[in-house]
Amino acid sequence: MGSRMQEFEIKRAEDIAKDNERLKKQVEELKLKLEEERKKGQGVAGERDRAEAHFKQAERDLGLLQKEYEQRGLELQAAQDQADQLSLKLAAALEEQDRLKRLHDKAVK
């Protein structure tokens, strides 16, 4: 009977050892999965950070483009004002030319 009890204890110890090995493997697998998930999380966080950086750069670029657009608008308005002034001067010069031509025509008659 004693040897039967020893066999049972040995069998139980072997089963416990097998369970321990199985559990160690599961723990290692879970550690690997956790590490993969952590890396994915870092990857996602990295992607998010990059996307935020791109967005902020795009906002800065948009701000610069808006300022440039406004500046070009001011330049265009200044050019339009100058063109209007030149048109007025041209109209005045044409009127003066017509007046002088009429005077000349009267003097010649």
GICORGI-V844547 format. One record per pair of residues at least 6 apart in sequence whose C-alpha atoms are under 7 Angstrom apart, sorted by sequence separation. I is the first residue (numbers start at 1). J is the second residue. D is the distance in whole Angstrom. If there is no record, write none. Layout:
i=I j=J d=D
i=I j=J d=D
//
This chain:
none
//
